[in-house]
């Protein structure tokens, strides 16, 4: 049985992962620890095979007053947690980083491959990258480090851009048909990926994503269809949107940012259990 400690009580990814592996109660024992105060330092890590570190500030902020907090939480707390895990005999440390370490999306087609050098464009991305560098230095033969750099994660109850787009899809009769490509990752596919990484005690940097790239207008149209709504896609806004690139919300919604597909293959197990349309149905279901 794998004994897993999730850092970050009530986090979306941590909660979903705990529920996912709960399907096999005889194979996984999962506990969580709250990292919001210093009490986690008194927790005995020696009882666990794996520490799954999801605690952190997940949203992007441009407020300079937040910069110190980002580094304190996303970088310093991560490194301290990994140091404690190694000192107390944990065998694997799994860290949730982000595609954001490669910078923001933009108007031109942008494909990240294994030769792409990380280049964060904000202190959120930089704090994640510095955390990666800090924990990588701790790896030994008996202490494996797995760094996961997912693209946009979505699923029932998720936060961020997806629920905003879903809300818009259910209300608006018209949406821009803008040509772009995004890598996305449904929460079930992510949870399965983490499970197999833990099962095989893998180390390295990983780039899980759905099998399909997604065009924003196709995403919005699919959400609308699932709710029985009709939505008209138009290219009339195309010139305006091209001029508006550089504005944060436009980049996030209509920008291009994908992983080259071979980076996300995992030859041991098929972790991509949900197709795009199935994942949208599950996300939009009322159950």
Buried (B, 14 or more C-beta within 10 A) or exposed (E): EBEBBBBBBEBBBBBBBBEBBEEEEEEBBBEBBEBEEEEBEEBEBEEBBBBBBBBBBBEBBEEEEBBEBBBEBBBBBBBBBBBBBBEBEBBBBBBBBBBBBBBBBBBEEBBBEEEBEBEBBBBBBBBBBBBBEBBBEBBEEEBBBBBBBBBBBBBBEBEBBBBEBBEBBBEEEEBBBBEBBBBBBBBBBBBBBBBBBBEBEBBEBBBBBBEBBBBBBBBBBBBBBBEEBEBEBEEEBBEEBEEBBEEEEBBBBBBBBBBBBEBBEBEEBEBBBBBBEEBBBBBBEEE
